[in-house]
Amino acid sequence: MNENISKKRLYIYLGIVLLTSWGIISIIPLSGDKYGSTKSVIIMSIMMLMPALSSILTRIITKEGFKNMYLKPLFKNNIKYYLTAYFMTNVFIILGVIVYFIIFPNNLDLDMTVIKEILSSNNINVDVRIIFIVQLLQAILIGPIINILFTLGEELGWRGYLLQKLCNNYSVKKSIIISGVIWGIWHAPVIAMGHNYGTGYIGAPWLGIFAMIVFCIVIGSYLSYLVIKTKSVIPCAIAHSAINASAAIGLLLYKGTPNSFIGPSPTGIIGGSIFILVGIYCYISLSKIENPFEEEIN
């Protein structure tokens, strides 16, 4: 493929995805709404579909066609990667929570006051341990597919299109870093509104945006590993959905107000410590590959 054509498609895609995504999310402040409202959740869900829709629009505009979208499941010889995406993603999150509470045992609330307060406000009289177990099982068994439509909306764009175009112009190592940075910057408006890190911290919102970029590079290495190994975005979407569904598990056991930059959520440096190790492993494992998409693109 002509390198100039590949870069042109890359730039067109980036322009479309940032313009459409940020345009949609701007509806929240422009309408006088705030992060966390029902309307904002709906708008953010629509934003998650923009990477995929932008890749489709780019394919149409540049007459690229719809080959190499990586939408086929391709289960043969890839079952271990699907199992990793479905189950091990949750294990990484749970292990991160365990590491956090080992380091900060005073923050552990085995009485699960958070759940008790929620039950009390809704006049529900149920053992909190049962609620926690149910929440945990739901996150592990249903979480990886519960919002897969929206995570597929992201992965079809980020790993299924952006990463492919980057690898066609740069090394795999550079492509993973660049795609992670772009993915993190894409989150900037919602981070500024309070997503993941709140708004009352020192250096807001820039520190939060920077932390999100680092998080996206780490998680992006893991998700890139899955798509490169399987040649499918389906495992990425499963793992991404699992992260979204299980990220708040540690907060159910937290006493007081957590520091989101530390944990116990995976967006914190301690809560996300296992993901950091996994991301480094995936990055090193992929670093010697020249172009994993070369055969499909040429």
C-alpha positions as CSV (number, residue, x, y, z in Angstrom):
1,M,0.0,0.0,0.0
2,N,1.2,3.5,-0.8
3,E,2.5,5.0,2.5
4,N,0.9,8.4,1.6
5,I,-2.5,6.9,1.2
6,S,-2.2,5.0,4.5
7,K,-1.2,8.2,6.3
8,K,-4.0,10.2,4.6
9,R,-6.5,7.6,5.8
10,L,-5.0,7.8,9.3
11,Y,-5.3,11.6,9.5
12,I,-8.8,11.6,8.1
13,Y,-9.9,9.0,10.6
14,L,-8.4,11.0,13.5
15,G,-10.1,14.2,12.3
16,I,-13.5,12.5,12.1
17,V,-13.3,10.6,15.4
18,L,-12.2,13.6,17.4
19,L,-14.6,16.0,15.8
20,T,-17.6,13.7,16.1
21,S,-16.8,12.4,19.6
22,W,-15.9,15.8,21.2
23,G,-18.9,17.4,19.4
24,I,-21.3,14.9,20.9
25,I,-19.8,15.0,24.4
26,S,-20.0,18.9,24.3
27,I,-23.8,18.5,24.4
28,I,-23.5,17.8,28.2
29,P,-22.1,21.1,29.3
30,L,-23.7,23.1,26.5
31,S,-27.1,21.9,27.6
32,G,-26.4,22.8,31.2
33,D,-26.2,19.1,32.3
34,K,-23.5,17.5,34.5
35,Y,-21.4,14.4,34.4
36,G,-23.3,11.5,36.1
37,S,-26.8,12.4,35.0
38,T,-28.9,10.0,33.0
39,K,-28.6,12.2,29.9
40,S,-24.8,12.3,30.3
41,V,-24.6,8.5,30.5
42,I,-26.6,8.2,27.3
43,I,-24.4,10.8,25.5
44,M,-21.2,9.1,26.7
45,S,-22.5,5.7,25.4
46,I,-23.1,7.3,22.0
47,M,-19.6,8.7,22.1
48,M,-18.3,5.2,22.6
49,L,-19.7,4.3,19.2
50,M,-17.9,7.1,17.3
51,P,-14.6,5.3,16.8
52,A,-16.3,2.5,14.9
53,L,-18.6,4.8,13.0
54,S,-15.6,7.1,12.1
55,S,-13.6,4.1,10.8
56,I,-16.6,3.1,8.6
57,L,-17.0,6.7,7.3
58,T,-13.2,6.9,6.6
59,R,-13.4,3.7,4.6
60,I,-16.2,5.2,2.6
61,I,-14.6,8.6,2.0
62,T,-11.2,7.2,1.0
63,K,-12.8,4.3,-1.0
64,E,-10.8,1.8,1.1
65,G,-13.6,-0.7,1.3
66,F,-14.5,-2.9,4.2
67,K,-11.8,-5.6,4.2
68,N,-9.6,-6.1,7.2
69,M,-12.2,-4.9,9.8
70,Y,-11.3,-7.8,12.0
71,L,-14.9,-8.6,13.0
72,K,-14.7,-12.3,12.5
73,P,-14.4,-14.2,15.8
74,L,-11.7,-16.6,14.5
75,F,-12.0,-19.0,17.5
76,K,-9.8,-21.7,15.9
77,N,-6.4,-21.7,17.7
78,N,-7.4,-18.6,19.7
79,I,-9.5,-20.0,22.5
80,K,-6.8,-19.3,25.1
81,Y,-6.9,-15.6,24.1
82,Y,-10.7,-15.5,24.5
83,L,-10.5,-17.1,27.9
84,T,-7.8,-14.6,28.8
85,A,-10.0,-11.7,27.7
86,Y,-13.2,-13.1,29.4
87,F,-11.8,-14.3,32.7
88,M,-8.2,-13.2,33.3
89,T,-9.2,-9.5,32.7
90,N,-11.3,-9.7,35.9
91,V,-8.5,-11.6,37.7
92,F,-6.1,-8.8,36.9
93,I,-8.6,-6.3,38.4
94,I,-9.3,-8.4,41.5
95,L,-5.6,-9.0,42.1
96,G,-5.0,-5.2,41.8
97,V,-7.7,-4.7,44.5
98,I,-6.0,-7.3,46.7
99,V,-2.6,-5.6,46.3
100,Y,-4.1,-2.2,47.1
101,F,-5.7,-3.4,50.4
102,I,-2.5,-5.3,51.4
103,I,-0.6,-1.9,51.1
104,F,-3.5,0.1,52.6
105,P,-5.3,-2.2,55.0
106,N,-6.8,0.7,57.0
107,N,-8.9,1.5,53.9
108,L,-10.5,-1.9,53.8
109,D,-14.1,-2.0,54.9
110,L,-15.2,-5.6,55.4
111,D,-18.6,-4.3,56.8
112,M,-19.2,-2.9,53.2
113,T,-20.7,0.3,54.5
114,V,-21.2,1.5,50.9
115,I,-23.5,-1.4,50.1
116,K,-25.3,-1.0,53.4
117,E,-26.1,2.7,52.7
118,I,-27.4,1.9,49.3
119,L,-29.7,-0.9,50.6
120,S,-30.8,1.3,53.5
121,S,-31.7,4.2,51.2
122,N,-33.9,1.8,49.1
123,N,-35.4,0.1,52.2
124,I,-33.9,-3.3,51.3
125,N,-33.1,-5.7,54.0
126,V,-30.6,-8.2,52.6
127,D,-27.2,-9.4,53.9
128,V,-24.5,-7.2,52.3
129,R,-22.3,-10.3,51.8
130,I,-24.9,-11.8,49.5
131,I,-25.1,-8.5,47.5
132,F,-21.4,-8.3,47.2
133,I,-21.1,-11.9,46.0
134,V,-23.9,-11.4,43.5
135,Q,-22.1,-8.2,42.2
136,L,-18.8,-10.0,41.9
137,L,-20.3,-12.9,40.1
138,Q,-22.2,-10.6,37.7
139,A,-19.0,-8.7,37.0
140,I,-17.0,-11.9,36.3
141,L,-19.7,-13.9,34.4
142,I,-21.8,-11.2,32.6
143,G,-19.5,-8.2,32.7
144,P,-17.4,-9.2,29.7
145,I,-20.4,-9.1,27.4
146,I,-22.9,-6.8,29.2
147,N,-21.9,-3.7,27.2
148,I,-20.0,-5.3,24.4
149,L,-21.9,-3.3,21.8
150,F,-20.3,-0.1,23.1
151,T,-16.9,-1.5,23.7
152,L,-16.9,-3.0,20.2
153,G,-17.8,0.6,19.1
154,E,-14.5,1.6,20.5
155,E,-12.3,-1.4,19.6
156,L,-13.4,-1.5,16.0
157,G,-12.0,2.0,15.7
158,W,-9.0,2.0,18.0
159,R,-7.5,-1.5,17.6
160,G,-9.3,-2.5,14.4
161,Y,-8.5,0.6,12.4
162,L,-6.2,3.1,14.1
163,L,-3.6,0.5,15.3
164,Q,-3.7,-1.1,11.8
165,K,-2.9,2.2,10.1
166,L,-0.2,3.1,12.6
167,C,1.5,-0.3,12.2
168,N,1.5,0.3,8.5
169,N,3.6,3.5,9.0
170,Y,5.5,2.9,12.3
171,S,6.9,0.1,14.4
172,V,4.6,-1.9,16.6
173,K,6.2,-0.4,19.7
174,K,5.6,3.1,18.5
175,S,2.1,2.3,17.2
176,I,1.0,0.9,20.6
177,I,2.3,4.0,22.4
178,I,0.8,6.4,19.8
179,S,-2.6,4.7,19.8
180,G,-2.6,4.7,23.6
181,V,-1.9,8.4,23.7
182,I,-4.6,9.2,21.2
183,W,-7.1,7.0,23.0
184,G,-6.3,8.8,26.3
185,I,-6.6,12.3,24.7
186,W,-9.9,11.2,23.2
187,H,-11.1,10.8,26.8
188,A,-10.0,14.3,27.8
189,P,-13.4,16.0,27.7
190,V,-15.0,13.4,30.0
191,I,-12.0,13.4,32.3
192,A,-12.4,17.2,32.6
193,M,-16.1,16.6,33.6
194,G,-15.0,14.2,36.4
195,H,-15.0,10.8,34.8
196,N,-12.7,8.4,36.7
197,Y,-10.8,11.0,38.8
198,G,-13.5,13.5,39.9
199,T,-12.8,17.3,39.7
200,G,-11.5,18.4,43.1
201,Y,-7.9,17.3,42.9
202,I,-4.8,19.3,42.5
203,G,-3.9,19.9,38.9
204,A,-7.4,19.2,37.6
205,P,-8.1,18.4,34.9
206,W,-4.6,18.1,33.4
207,L,-3.3,15.6,35.9
208,G,-6.4,13.5,35.3
209,I,-6.0,13.6,31.5
210,F,-2.3,12.7,31.9
211,A,-3.2,9.7,34.2
212,M,-5.8,8.6,31.7
213,I,-3.3,8.7,28.9
214,V,-0.9,6.5,30.9
215,F,-3.8,4.1,31.7
216,C,-4.8,3.9,28.1
217,I,-1.2,3.1,27.0
218,V,-1.1,0.3,29.6
219,I,-4.5,-1.1,28.8
220,G,-3.9,-0.5,25.1
221,S,-0.9,-2.7,25.2
222,Y,-3.0,-5.5,26.6
223,L,-5.8,-5.0,24.1
224,S,-3.3,-4.6,21.2
225,Y,-1.8,-7.9,22.2
226,L,-5.3,-9.6,21.9
227,V,-6.1,-8.2,18.5
228,I,-2.6,-8.9,17.1
229,K,-2.6,-12.5,18.4
230,T,-6.2,-13.3,17.2
231,K,-6.6,-10.9,14.2
232,S,-10.0,-10.1,15.6
233,V,-11.4,-7.1,17.7
234,I,-13.9,-9.4,19.4
235,P,-11.5,-10.4,22.3
236,C,-10.6,-6.8,22.7
237,A,-14.2,-5.8,23.1
238,I,-14.7,-8.6,25.6
239,A,-11.8,-7.5,27.7
240,H,-12.7,-3.9,27.4
241,S,-16.3,-4.7,28.6
242,A,-14.9,-6.7,31.5
243,I,-12.8,-3.7,32.6
244,N,-15.7,-1.3,32.4
245,A,-17.9,-3.8,34.4
246,S,-15.5,-4.7,37.1
247,A,-13.5,-1.4,37.6
248,A,-15.6,-0.4,40.6
249,I,-15.5,-3.7,42.5
250,G,-12.8,-2.5,44.9
251,L,-14.9,0.6,45.8
252,L,-17.5,-1.6,47.4
253,L,-14.9,-2.6,50.0
254,Y,-13.4,0.9,50.5
255,K,-13.7,2.9,53.6
256,G,-14.0,6.7,53.1
257,T,-13.2,8.6,50.0
258,P,-10.7,6.9,47.6
259,N,-7.9,8.6,45.8
260,S,-8.6,7.5,42.2
261,F,-5.0,8.1,41.2
262,I,-3.9,5.4,43.6
263,G,-6.7,2.9,43.8
264,P,-8.4,0.5,44.4
265,S,-9.8,1.0,40.9
266,P,-7.6,-0.1,38.0
267,T,-7.2,3.5,37.0
268,G,-5.0,4.1,40.0
269,I,-1.3,3.2,40.0
270,I,-1.7,0.6,42.8
271,G,-5.1,-0.7,41.9
272,G,-3.9,-1.0,38.3
273,S,-0.5,-2.5,39.3
274,I,-1.3,-5.9,37.8
275,F,-2.4,-4.3,34.6
276,I,0.8,-2.4,34.5
277,L,2.8,-5.6,34.7
278,V,0.5,-7.3,32.1
279,G,0.8,-4.3,29.8
280,I,4.6,-4.3,30.0
281,Y,4.6,-8.0,29.2
282,C,2.4,-7.6,26.2
283,Y,4.4,-4.6,25.0
284,I,7.7,-6.5,25.2
285,S,6.1,-9.6,23.6
286,L,5.0,-7.6,20.6
287,S,8.1,-5.4,20.3
288,K,9.9,-7.7,17.9
289,I,7.0,-8.0,15.4
290,E,7.6,-5.9,12.3
291,N,4.0,-5.4,11.0
292,P,1.3,-7.8,12.3
293,F,-1.2,-6.4,9.7
294,E,1.1,-6.5,6.7
295,E,-0.4,-9.6,5.1
296,E,-3.9,-8.3,5.3
297,I,-3.1,-4.8,4.1
298,N,-0.9,-5.5,1.1
